[in-house]
Amino acid sequence: MAETKKKAAKKKAASKSATKAAATKAKQAVKTAAKKAAKKASKKAAKKAAAAKTKTAVKAAVKKASKKAAKKAAKKPAAKKAKKTDNKKISGYGMGKVDVVMSVDQVGKEAAKIAAEGPSLKALNKLAKDEAFLTIDDLCAGYGKMQILHDFTLKVGKGQSLCLIGPNGAGKSTVLHSIFGFTNIFSGKISVDGKDVTALTPSQKLANAGIAYILQDKSVFPGMTVEENLLMGGFLKNKPLEAKAAAEMVFDKYSRLAERRDKPAGVLSGGERRLLEISRALVMEPDVLLVDEPSIGLEPRFIDMVFEILHDLQHRDGKTIVMVEQNAKKGLEFADIGYVLVSGETALADEGDKLLKNPEVGRLFLGG
């Protein structure tokens, strides 16, 4: 009995000791966690204080530098500052100064100033060597009821090239659209080799008047082969064999297309697609080529290639070319004649290279 009591007392003492040890351990763990939390909070507070101190220092430094700069600028003479601004140049064509930069509206207003009278009919005839092949007389035309061209006159000889330049909205593309029959013509006359073609439809102008229009938009059928695209250009031919023969002549002329005749047009490069568009227009064997933005969207090497092709068509094949070109410098370098259009009228007309040297044309359209 006494032994049993002794064992129970011993067991109770052991349990009490274990409970005390567990309590001590828990207390120590809490104390350690509290120390860690305090240490972390201390570090965070120190970091925040340091950041605040740095921010204050930076503000003070900026304020001090600003005061110093303002004081230094105040001491500089105004004339010197103005001179520095005047010498600042711009990029782009690599010419001119900041004051050369103008909005589209400003260009239009400035161009209107140089168009007080415009070229005389005698001057236009002289540029066409007094043997105009394509003629536009006092044309008023536009879209719907909106008139874009106002008493517009154009003269270009057979085998000559003419480039239209001017600000956006001047009516350049409208001239091409009117020649080909895409506009409403209110009055005036369009003639090719003495024949009145004013009222002809686009199909009639292509088939009977020898006028072809090369669009500025991508008009190649990418899923069709190069040969099929060319044959589409001869859809107005009386017999399929005639279109086939004309396509073969194109392939003989341009080996680049001949090598890809069975390939889908969609795999062609930008320059090759432009060549295909031009060649497709040739299938109908036109005398007049209307070319809208030949360089648009092309890399420089392809632009040169396209202008070489147009040069060949003019000088070797005797085609008469009227073009609108966004790159005014490139267009005037190519063309025999240049017209500057403003608000649907001709402001200036001269030989292409002479317009290139005209300081007003250079300032408004060539970048300085």
C-alpha positions as a Markdown table, in Angstrom:
| # | Residue | x | y | z |
|---|---|---|---|---|
| 1 | Met | 0.0 | 0.0 | 0.0 |
| 2 | Ala | 2.8 | 2.4 | 1.0 |
| 3 | Glu | 4.6 | 1.3 | -2.1 |
| 4 | Thr | 1.7 | 2.3 | -4.3 |
| 5 | Lys | 1.4 | 5.7 | -2.7 |
| 6 | Lys | 5.1 | 6.3 | -3.2 |
| 7 | Lys | 4.8 | 5.5 | -6.9 |
| 8 | Ala | 1.8 | 7.8 | -7.4 |
| 9 | Ala | 3.6 | 10.6 | -5.7 |
| 10 | Lys | 6.6 | 10.1 | -7.8 |
| 11 | Lys | 4.5 | 10.0 | -11.0 |
| 12 | Lys | 2.7 | 13.2 | -9.9 |
| 13 | Ala | 6.0 | 14.9 | -9.3 |
| 14 | Ala | 7.3 | 13.9 | -12.7 |
| 15 | Ser | 4.2 | 15.2 | -14.4 |
| 16 | Lys | 4.4 | 18.5 | -12.5 |
| 17 | Ser | 8.1 | 18.8 | -13.6 |
| 18 | Ala | 7.2 | 18.1 | -17.3 |
| 19 | Thr | 4.4 | 20.7 | -17.2 |
| 20 | Lys | 6.8 | 23.3 | -15.7 |
| 21 | Ala | 9.4 | 22.5 | -18.4 |
| 22 | Ala | 6.9 | 22.8 | -21.2 |
| 23 | Ala | 5.7 | 26.1 | -19.8 |
| 24 | Thr | 9.2 | 27.4 | -19.5 |
| 25 | Lys | 9.9 | 26.3 | -23.1 |
| 26 | Ala | 6.8 | 28.0 | -24.4 |
| 27 | Lys | 7.6 | 31.2 | -22.5 |
| 28 | Gln | 11.1 | 31.1 | -24.0 |
| 29 | Ala | 9.7 | 30.7 | -27.6 |
| 30 | Val | 7.4 | 33.6 | -27.1 |
| 31 | Lys | 10.2 | 35.7 | -25.8 |
| 32 | Thr | 12.4 | 34.8 | -28.8 |
| 33 | Ala | 9.6 | 35.5 | -31.3 |
| 34 | Ala | 9.0 | 38.9 | -29.7 |
| 35 | Lys | 12.7 | 39.7 | -30.0 |
| 36 | Lys | 12.7 | 38.8 | -33.7 |
| 37 | Ala | 9.6 | 40.9 | -34.4 |
| 38 | Ala | 11.1 | 43.8 | -32.5 |
| 39 | Lys | 14.3 | 43.5 | -34.4 |
| 40 | Lys | 12.5 | 43.3 | -37.8 |
| 41 | Ala | 10.4 | 46.3 | -36.9 |
| 42 | Ser | 13.4 | 48.2 | -35.9 |
| 43 | Lys | 15.2 | 47.5 | -39.2 |
| 44 | Lys | 12.1 | 48.5 | -41.1 |
| 45 | Ala | 11.8 | 51.7 | -39.2 |
| 46 | Ala | 15.5 | 52.4 | -39.8 |
| 47 | Lys | 15.1 | 51.8 | -43.5 |
| 48 | Lys | 12.1 | 54.0 | -43.7 |
| 49 | Ala | 13.9 | 56.8 | -41.8 |
| 50 | Ala | 16.9 | 56.4 | -44.1 |
| 51 | Ala | 14.6 | 56.7 | -47.2 |
| 52 | Ala | 12.9 | 59.7 | -45.9 |
| 53 | Lys | 16.2 | 61.3 | -45.1 |
| 54 | Thr | 17.5 | 60.5 | -48.7 |
| 55 | Lys | 14.3 | 61.9 | -50.2 |
| 56 | Thr | 14.7 | 65.1 | -48.2 |
| 57 | Ala | 18.3 | 65.3 | -49.3 |
| 58 | Val | 17.4 | 64.8 | -52.9 |
| 59 | Lys | 14.7 | 67.5 | -52.8 |
| 60 | Ala | 17.1 | 69.9 | -51.2 |
| 61 | Ala | 19.8 | 69.1 | -53.8 |
| 62 | Val | 17.3 | 69.6 | -56.7 |
| 63 | Lys | 16.0 | 72.8 | -55.2 |
| 64 | Lys | 19.5 | 74.1 | -54.8 |
| 65 | Ala | 20.5 | 73.1 | -58.4 |
| 66 | Ser | 17.3 | 74.7 | -59.7 |
| 67 | Lys | 18.1 | 78.0 | -58.0 |
| 68 | Lys | 21.7 | 77.9 | -59.2 |
| 69 | Ala | 20.5 | 77.2 | -62.8 |
| 70 | Ala | 18.0 | 80.0 | -62.7 |
| 71 | Lys | 20.5 | 82.4 | -61.3 |
| 72 | Lys | 23.0 | 81.4 | -64.1 |
| 73 | Ala | 20.4 | 81.7 | -66.9 |
| 74 | Ala | 19.4 | 85.2 | -65.6 |
| 75 | Lys | 22.9 | 86.4 | -66.1 |
| 76 | Lys | 23.1 | 85.3 | -69.8 |
| 77 | Pro | 22.2 | 88.0 | -72.4 |
| 78 | Ala | 18.9 | 87.4 | -74.3 |
| 79 | Ala | 20.6 | 87.8 | -77.7 |
| 80 | Lys | 22.9 | 84.8 | -77.0 |
| 81 | Lys | 19.9 | 82.6 | -76.1 |
| 82 | Ala | 18.0 | 83.6 | -79.3 |
| 83 | Lys | 21.1 | 82.8 | -81.3 |
| 84 | Lys | 21.4 | 79.3 | -79.8 |
| 85 | Thr | 17.7 | 78.6 | -80.6 |
| 86 | Asp | 18.1 | 79.8 | -84.2 |
| 87 | Asn | 21.0 | 77.4 | -84.8 |
| 88 | Lys | 19.0 | 74.3 | -83.7 |
| 89 | Lys | 18.5 | 72.0 | -86.7 |
| 90 | Ile | 15.9 | 69.3 | -87.5 |
| 91 | Ser | 16.1 | 65.9 | -89.0 |
| 92 | Gly | 13.9 | 64.6 | -91.9 |
| 93 | Tyr | 15.4 | 65.6 | -95.2 |
| 94 | Gly | 18.5 | 66.9 | -93.3 |
| 95 | Met | 17.8 | 70.5 | -94.4 |
| 96 | Gly | 16.3 | 73.6 | -92.9 |
| 97 | Lys | 15.8 | 74.8 | -89.4 |
| 98 | Val | 13.1 | 74.5 | -86.8 |
| 99 | Asp | 11.2 | 77.4 | -88.3 |
| 100 | Val | 10.9 | 75.3 | -91.5 |
| 101 | Val | 8.5 | 72.9 | -89.9 |
| 102 | Met | 4.9 | 73.7 | -91.0 |
| 103 | Ser | 1.5 | 72.1 | -90.6 |
| 104 | Val | -0.5 | 71.0 | -93.7 |
| 105 | Asp | -2.7 | 74.0 | -93.4 |
| 106 | Gln | 0.4 | 76.3 | -93.3 |
| 107 | Val | 1.8 | 74.7 | -96.4 |
| 108 | Gly | -1.5 | 75.2 | -98.2 |
| 109 | Lys | -1.6 | 78.9 | -97.2 |
| 110 | Glu | 2.0 | 79.5 | -98.2 |
| 111 | Ala | 1.6 | 77.7 | -101.5 |
| 112 | Ala | -1.5 | 79.8 | -102.2 |
| 113 | Lys | 0.6 | 82.9 | -101.9 |
| 114 | Ile | 2.8 | 81.8 | -104.8 |
| 115 | Ala | -0.2 | 81.0 | -106.9 |
| 116 | Ala | -1.5 | 84.5 | -107.4 |
| 117 | Glu | -1.9 | 84.0 | -111.1 |
| 118 | Gly | -0.7 | 80.6 | -112.0 |
| 119 | Pro | 1.0 | 79.6 | -115.4 |
| 120 | Ser | -0.4 | 80.8 | -118.6 |
| 121 | Leu | -1.8 | 78.5 | -121.3 |
| 122 | Lys | 1.1 | 79.5 | -123.5 |
| 123 | Ala | 3.6 | 78.4 | -120.9 |
| 124 | Leu | 1.8 | 75.1 | -120.5 |
| 125 | Asn | 1.9 | 74.5 | -124.2 |
| 126 | Lys | 5.5 | 75.4 | -124.4 |
| 127 | Leu | 6.3 | 72.8 | -121.7 |
| 128 | Ala | 4.5 | 70.2 | -123.9 |
| 129 | Lys | 6.7 | 71.3 | -126.9 |
| 130 | Asp | 3.5 | 72.8 | -128.4 |
| 131 | Glu | 2.5 | 69.2 | -129.3 |
| 132 | Ala | 0.2 | 68.1 | -126.5 |
| 133 | Phe | -0.9 | 64.5 | -126.7 |
| 134 | Leu | -2.9 | 64.4 | -123.5 |
| 135 | Thr | -4.9 | 67.6 | -122.9 |
| 136 | Ile | -7.2 | 68.8 | -120.1 |
| 137 | Asp | -9.0 | 72.0 | -120.8 |
| 138 | Asp | -10.8 | 74.1 | -118.0 |
| 139 | Leu | -11.9 | 71.0 | -116.1 |
| 140 | Cys | -14.2 | 71.3 | -113.2 |
| 141 | Ala | -14.6 | 67.9 | -111.5 |
| 142 | Gly | -15.1 | 66.2 | -108.1 |
| 143 | Tyr | -17.0 | 63.6 | -106.2 |
| 144 | Gly | -20.8 | 63.7 | -105.9 |
| 145 | Lys | -21.7 | 67.4 | -105.7 |
| 146 | Met | -18.3 | 68.4 | -104.3 |
| 147 | Gln | -16.1 | 70.1 | -106.7 |
| 148 | Ile | -12.3 | 69.5 | -106.3 |
| 149 | Leu | -10.8 | 70.8 | -109.5 |
| 150 | His | -11.5 | 74.3 | -110.7 |
| 151 | Asp | -10.9 | 75.2 | -114.3 |
| 152 | Phe | -7.9 | 72.9 | -114.3 |
| 153 | Thr | -5.7 | 72.7 | -117.5 |
| 154 | Leu | -3.0 | 70.2 | -118.3 |
| 155 | Lys | -0.8 | 69.7 | -121.4 |
| 156 | Val | 1.7 | 66.9 | -121.9 |
| 157 | Gly | 3.3 | 65.7 | -125.1 |
| 158 | Lys | 3.6 | 62.2 | -126.4 |
| 159 | Gly | 6.5 | 60.3 | -124.7 |
| 160 | Gln | 6.7 | 63.0 | -122.0 |
| 161 | Ser | 6.3 | 62.5 | -118.2 |
| 162 | Leu | 4.5 | 64.9 | -115.9 |
| 163 | Cys | 4.6 | 64.8 | -112.1 |
| 164 | Leu | 1.9 | 66.4 | -109.9 |
| 165 | Ile | 2.9 | 67.6 | -106.4 |
| 166 | Gly | 1.3 | 69.8 | -103.8 |
| 167 | Pro | -0.2 | 69.7 | -100.3 |
| 168 | Asn | -2.6 | 67.1 | -99.1 |
| 169 | Gly | -6.1 | 67.7 | -100.5 |
| 170 | Ala | -4.8 | 69.8 | -103.4 |
| 171 | Gly | -6.6 | 67.5 | -106.0 |
| 172 | Lys | -3.6 | 65.6 | -107.3 |
| 173 | Ser | -5.2 | 62.1 | -107.3 |
| 174 | Thr | -8.5 | 63.7 | -108.5 |
| 175 | Val | -6.7 | 64.7 | -111.7 |
| 176 | Leu | -5.8 | 61.0 | -112.4 |
| 177 | His | -9.3 | 59.9 | -111.4 |
| 178 | Ser | -10.9 | 62.4 | -113.8 |
| 179 | Ile | -8.7 | 61.4 | -116.7 |
| 180 | Phe | -9.7 | 57.7 | -116.2 |
| 181 | Gly | -13.4 | 58.4 | -115.5 |
| 182 | Phe | -13.7 | 58.0 | -111.7 |
| 183 | Thr | -15.1 | 61.4 | -111.0 |
| 184 | Asn | -18.1 | 63.6 | -111.8 |
| 185 | Ile | -17.1 | 66.1 | -114.5 |
| 186 | Phe | -19.2 | 69.3 | -114.3 |
| 187 | Ser | -17.5 | 71.0 | -117.2 |
| 188 | Gly | -14.3 | 71.0 | -119.3 |
| 189 | Lys | -12.8 | 68.5 | -121.7 |
| 190 | Ile | -10.2 | 65.7 | -121.7 |
| 191 | Ser | -8.5 | 64.7 | -125.0 |
| 192 | Val | -6.0 | 62.1 | -126.1 |
| 193 | Asp | -4.3 | 62.6 | -129.5 |
| 194 | Gly | -7.1 | 65.0 | -130.4 |
| 195 | Lys | -9.9 | 62.6 | -129.5 |
| 196 | Asp | -12.5 | 63.8 | -126.9 |
| 197 | Val | -12.5 | 61.1 | -124.2 |
| 198 | Thr | -14.3 | 63.1 | -121.5 |
| 199 | Ala | -17.5 | 61.0 | -121.3 |
| 200 | Leu | -15.9 | 57.6 | -121.8 |
| 201 | Thr | -16.1 | 55.0 | -119.0 |
| 202 | Pro | -12.9 | 53.6 | -117.5 |
| 203 | Ser | -13.3 | 50.4 | -119.5 |
| 204 | Gln | -13.7 | 52.4 | -122.7 |
| 205 | Lys | -10.7 | 54.5 | -121.9 |
| 206 | Leu | -8.6 | 51.4 | -121.3 |
| 207 | Ala | -9.8 | 49.5 | -124.4 |
| 208 | Asn | -10.3 | 52.3 | -126.9 |
| 209 | Ala | -8.4 | 55.4 | -125.7 |
| 210 | Gly | -5.2 | 53.7 | -124.7 |
| 211 | Ile | -5.3 | 55.0 | -121.0 |
| 212 | Ala | -4.2 | 52.7 | -118.2 |
| 213 | Tyr | -4.4 | 53.5 | -114.5 |
| 214 | Ile | -1.9 | 52.0 | -112.0 |
| 215 | Leu | -3.5 | 52.3 | -108.6 |
| 216 | Gln | -1.6 | 53.4 | -105.4 |
| 217 | Asp | -3.4 | 50.7 | -103.4 |
| 218 | Lys | -2.1 | 47.1 | -103.5 |
| 219 | Ser | -4.1 | 45.5 | -106.4 |
| 220 | Val | -2.3 | 42.3 | -106.9 |
| 221 | Phe | -4.3 | 39.1 | -106.4 |
| 222 | Pro | -2.1 | 37.2 | -103.9 |
| 223 | Gly | -3.7 | 33.8 | -104.4 |
| 224 | Met | -3.3 | 33.8 | -108.1 |
| 225 | Thr | -0.1 | 33.1 | -110.0 |
| 226 | Val | 2.0 | 35.9 | -111.5 |
| 227 | Glu | 0.8 | 34.8 | -115.0 |
| 228 | Glu | -2.8 | 34.7 | -114.0 |
| 229 | Asn | -2.4 | 38.3 | -112.6 |
| 230 | Leu | -1.0 | 39.4 | -115.9 |
| 231 | Leu | -3.8 | 37.8 | -117.9 |
| 232 | Met | -6.3 | 39.7 | -115.7 |
| 233 | Gly | -4.9 | 42.8 | -117.3 |
| 234 | Gly | -6.1 | 41.7 | -120.7 |
| 235 | Phe | -9.7 | 41.0 | -119.7 |
| 236 | Leu | -10.9 | 43.5 | -122.2 |
| 237 | Lys | -9.0 | 41.9 | -125.1 |
| 238 | Asn | -11.3 | 40.5 | -127.8 |
| 239 | Lys | -9.6 | 37.1 | -127.8 |
| 240 | Pro | -7.8 | 35.2 | -124.9 |
| 241 | Leu | -4.9 | 34.5 | -127.2 |
| 242 | Glu | -4.3 | 38.2 | -127.6 |
| 243 | Ala | -4.0 | 38.6 | -123.8 |
| 244 | Lys | -1.7 | 35.5 | -123.7 |
| 245 | Ala | 0.6 | 37.0 | -126.4 |
| 246 | Ala | 0.7 | 40.3 | -124.5 |
| 247 | Ala | 1.6 | 38.6 | -121.3 |
| 248 | Glu | 4.5 | 36.7 | -123.0 |
| 249 | Met | 5.8 | 40.1 | -124.2 |
| 250 | Val | 5.9 | 41.2 | -120.6 |
| 251 | Phe | 7.7 | 38.1 | -119.6 |
| 252 | Asp | 10.3 | 38.7 | -122.4 |
| 253 | Lys | 10.8 | 42.2 | -121.1 |
| 254 | Tyr | 11.1 | 41.4 | -117.4 |
| 255 | Ser | 12.9 | 38.2 | -116.5 |
| 256 | Arg | 12.2 | 38.8 | -112.8 |
| 257 | Leu | 8.5 | 38.1 | -113.5 |
| 258 | Ala | 9.2 | 35.3 | -116.0 |
| 259 | Glu | 11.2 | 33.4 | -113.3 |
| 260 | Arg | 8.1 | 33.5 | -111.0 |
| 261 | Arg | 5.3 | 33.1 | -113.5 |
| 262 | Asp | 3.9 | 30.0 | -111.8 |
| 263 | Lys | 4.4 | 31.3 | -108.3 |
| 264 | Pro | 1.5 | 32.9 | -106.2 |
| 265 | Ala | 1.8 | 36.6 | -106.4 |
| 266 | Gly | 1.6 | 36.7 | -102.6 |
| 267 | Val | 5.2 | 35.5 | -102.3 |
| 268 | Leu | 6.6 | 38.4 | -104.3 |
| 269 | Ser | 8.5 | 41.2 | -102.7 |
| 270 | Gly | 7.1 | 44.8 | -102.5 |
| 271 | Gly | 9.1 | 45.9 | -105.5 |
| 272 | Glu | 8.1 | 42.8 | -107.5 |
| 273 | Arg | 4.5 | 43.3 | -106.7 |
| 274 | Arg | 4.7 | 46.9 | -108.0 |
| 275 | Leu | 6.4 | 45.7 | -111.1 |
| 276 | Leu | 3.6 | 43.2 | -111.6 |
| 277 | Glu | 1.0 | 45.9 | -111.2 |
| 278 | Ile | 2.7 | 48.1 | -113.8 |
| 279 | Ser | 3.2 | 45.1 | -116.2 |
| 280 | Arg | -0.5 | 44.1 | -115.9 |
| 281 | Ala | -1.4 | 47.6 | -117.1 |
| 282 | Leu | 0.9 | 47.1 | -120.1 |
| 283 | Val | -1.1 | 44.0 | -121.3 |
| 284 | Met | -3.6 | 46.3 | -122.9 |
| 285 | Glu | -0.7 | 48.2 | -124.7 |
| 286 | Pro | -1.8 | 51.7 | -123.5 |
| 287 | Asp | -0.3 | 55.0 | -124.8 |
| 288 | Val | -0.9 | 56.8 | -121.5 |
| 289 | Leu | 0.0 | 55.6 | -118.0 |
| 290 | Leu | -1.6 | 57.2 | -115.0 |
| 291 | Val | 0.6 | 56.2 | -112.0 |
| 292 | Asp | -0.6 | 57.0 | -108.5 |
| 293 | Glu | 2.2 | 57.1 | -105.8 |
| 294 | Pro | 4.6 | 54.6 | -107.4 |
| 295 | Ser | 7.0 | 54.6 | -104.4 |
| 296 | Ile | 4.4 | 54.3 | -101.7 |
| 297 | Gly | 5.3 | 51.6 | -99.1 |
| 298 | Leu | 8.5 | 50.5 | -100.8 |
| 299 | Glu | 12.0 | 50.2 | -99.6 |
| 300 | Pro | 14.6 | 52.6 | -101.2 |
| 301 | Arg | 16.1 | 49.9 | -103.4 |
| 302 | Phe | 12.7 | 49.0 | -104.8 |
| 303 | Ile | 11.8 | 52.7 | -105.3 |
| 304 | Asp | 14.9 | 53.1 | -107.6 |
| 305 | Met | 13.9 | 49.9 | -109.5 |
| 306 | Val | 10.3 | 51.1 | -110.1 |
| 307 | Phe | 11.5 | 54.5 | -111.4 |
| 308 | Glu | 14.0 | 52.7 | -113.7 |
| 309 | Ile | 11.1 | 50.7 | -115.1 |
| 310 | Leu | 9.0 | 53.9 | -115.6 |
| 311 | His | 12.0 | 55.6 | -117.3 |
| 312 | Asp | 12.4 | 52.6 | -119.6 |
| 313 | Leu | 8.7 | 52.7 | -120.5 |
| 314 | Gln | 8.8 | 56.4 | -121.3 |
| 315 | His | 12.1 | 56.6 | -123.2 |
| 316 | Arg | 12.2 | 53.2 | -124.9 |
| 317 | Asp | 8.6 | 52.5 | -125.4 |
| 318 | Gly | 7.3 | 56.0 | -125.9 |
| 319 | Lys | 4.7 | 55.9 | -123.1 |
| 320 | Thr | 3.2 | 59.2 | -121.9 |
| 321 | Ile | 3.2 | 59.2 | -118.1 |
| 322 | Val | 1.3 | 61.3 | -115.6 |
| 323 | Met | 2.1 | 60.6 | -112.0 |
| 324 | Val | 1.3 | 61.7 | -108.5 |
| 325 | Glu | 4.3 | 61.1 | -106.2 |
| 326 | Gln | 4.5 | 61.6 | -102.4 |
| 327 | Asn | 8.3 | 61.9 | -102.7 |
| 328 | Ala | 8.3 | 65.2 | -104.5 |
| 329 | Lys | 12.0 | 65.3 | -105.0 |
| 330 | Lys | 12.1 | 61.8 | -106.6 |
| 331 | Gly | 9.1 | 62.7 | -108.8 |
| 332 | Leu | 10.5 | 65.9 | -110.0 |
| 333 | Glu | 13.9 | 64.3 | -110.7 |
| 334 | Phe | 12.2 | 61.8 | -112.9 |
| 335 | Ala | 9.6 | 63.9 | -114.7 |
| 336 | Asp | 10.1 | 66.2 | -117.7 |
| 337 | Ile | 7.3 | 68.5 | -116.4 |
| 338 | Gly | 6.2 | 69.3 | -112.9 |
| 339 | Tyr | 2.9 | 71.0 | -111.8 |
| 340 | Val | 2.3 | 72.3 | -108.3 |
| 341 | Leu | -1.3 | 72.0 | -107.3 |
| 342 | Val | -3.1 | 74.1 | -104.7 |
| 343 | Ser | -6.8 | 73.9 | -103.9 |
| 344 | Gly | -7.6 | 72.2 | -107.3 |
| 345 | Glu | -5.7 | 74.7 | -109.4 |
| 346 | Thr | -2.2 | 74.8 | -110.9 |
| 347 | Ala | 0.0 | 77.2 | -108.9 |
| 348 | Leu | 3.2 | 76.6 | -110.6 |
| 349 | Ala | 4.3 | 74.7 | -113.7 |
| 350 | Asp | 7.9 | 74.2 | -115.1 |
| 351 | Glu | 10.4 | 71.7 | -116.1 |
| 352 | Gly | 11.0 | 69.1 | -113.4 |
| 353 | Asp | 14.6 | 70.0 | -112.7 |
| 354 | Lys | 13.8 | 73.8 | -112.6 |
| 355 | Leu | 11.1 | 73.2 | -110.0 |
| 356 | Leu | 13.6 | 71.3 | -107.9 |
| 357 | Lys | 15.8 | 74.5 | -107.9 |
| 358 | Asn | 12.8 | 76.8 | -107.1 |
| 359 | Pro | 13.4 | 78.0 | -103.5 |
| 360 | Glu | 9.7 | 78.3 | -102.7 |
| 361 | Val | 9.0 | 74.7 | -103.9 |
| 362 | Gly | 12.0 | 73.5 | -101.9 |
| 363 | Arg | 10.9 | 75.2 | -98.8 |
| 364 | Leu | 7.3 | 73.9 | -99.0 |
| 365 | Phe | 7.6 | 70.5 | -100.5 |
| 366 | Leu | 11.2 | 69.3 | -100.4 |
| 367 | Gly | 12.1 | 69.9 | -96.7 |
| 368 | Gly | 14.0 | 73.2 | -96.8 |
